[in-house]
Amino acid sequence: MIWIGFGFIALSFTIRFILLYKFIGNISILCNMYDWKCVDENPEEYLLEILKENYYVTNEWSAYNFMFLKGPSPIYMYFSFKHISLDSFYPQEVINKVKNKLI
């Protein structure tokens, strides 16, 4: 009987890991689209910066900077009891900033 309980616990951790992995992949795609949209709107300002290696570390305009580096850590998201979604982990101003740029 105890093995069934351990099995359910392991299954729930595995499902949470898969959901988080897909969520982070989708956020990465979103950040890539945001950054290239910034480059499309202001090529003279951002094109040379985005071609540099690790441009997102120093540039505040990059979505990778404010969503990954300054956002919640994956460990926090994994062990949190919140539903894995943008609304749960990011402030509404960040969501609106990305949404307004991409739509």
C-alpha positions in Angstrom: 0.0 0.0 0.0 2.9 2.4 0.8 4.3 1.7 -2.7 1.1 3.0 -4.3 1.5 6.2 -2.3 5.1 6.6 -3.3 4.1 6.0 -6.9 1.5 8.7 -6.8 3.9 11.2 -5.3 6.6 10.3 -7.9 4.0 10.7 -10.7 2.9 14.1 -9.5 6.5 15.3 -9.3 7.1 14.0 -12.8 4.0 15.6 -14.2 5.0 18.9 -12.6 8.5 18.7 -14.1 7.1 18.1 -17.6 4.6 21.0 -17.3 7.4 23.3 -16.1 9.7 22.2 -18.8 7.1 23.0 -21.5 6.2 26.3 -19.8 9.9 27.4 -19.8 10.2 26.4 -23.4 7.2 28.5 -24.3 8.5 31.4 -22.4 11.8 31.1 -24.3 10.0 31.2 -27.6 8.0 34.3 -26.4 11.2 36.0 -25.3 12.8 35.3 -28.7 9.8 36.8 -30.5 9.8 39.8 -28.3 13.5 40.5 -28.8 13.3 40.2 -32.6 10.2 42.4 -32.6 12.2 45.1 -30.8 14.9 44.7 -33.5 12.3 45.0 -36.3 11.0 48.2 -34.8 14.4 49.8 -34.1 17.0 48.0 -36.2 19.7 50.8 -35.9 19.5 50.7 -32.1 19.2 46.9 -31.3 20.5 45.0 -34.2 24.2 45.2 -33.2 23.4 44.5 -29.6 21.4 41.3 -30.3 24.2 39.9 -32.5 26.6 40.0 -29.5 27.0 36.8 -27.4 25.0 36.9 -24.2 23.3 40.2 -25.2 20.5 39.5 -22.8 22.6 39.7 -19.7 23.5 43.4 -20.1 20.5 44.8 -22.1 17.5 45.8 -20.0 15.2 45.8 -23.1 15.6 42.1 -23.7 12.7 39.9 -22.6 15.2 37.2 -21.5 16.6 39.7 -19.1 13.4 40.7 -17.4 11.6 37.3 -17.6 14.4 34.9 -17.0 17.2 36.6 -15.2 15.1 38.9 -13.1 12.0 36.7 -13.0 11.2 33.8 -10.7 13.6 30.9 -10.6 12.6 27.5 -12.0 13.2 25.9 -8.6 10.7 28.3 -7.1 8.2 27.6 -9.8 8.6 23.8 -9.4 8.1 23.7 -5.7 5.4 26.3 -5.6 1.8 25.2 -5.2 0.6 27.8 -7.8 -0.7 26.8 -11.2 2.0 27.0 -13.9 0.9 30.1 -15.9 2.1 33.6 -16.7 -0.3 35.1 -14.3 0.9 33.1 -11.4 4.6 33.9 -11.6 5.0 37.2 -13.4 3.6 40.7 -12.5 0.8 42.0 -14.7 3.0 44.9 -15.9 5.5 42.4 -17.4 2.7 40.4 -19.1 1.2 43.6 -20.5 4.6 44.8 -21.8 5.2 41.6 -23.7 1.5 41.3 -24.8 1.5 44.9 -26.2 4.7 44.3 -28.1 3.7 41.1 -29.7 0.1 41.8 -30.6 
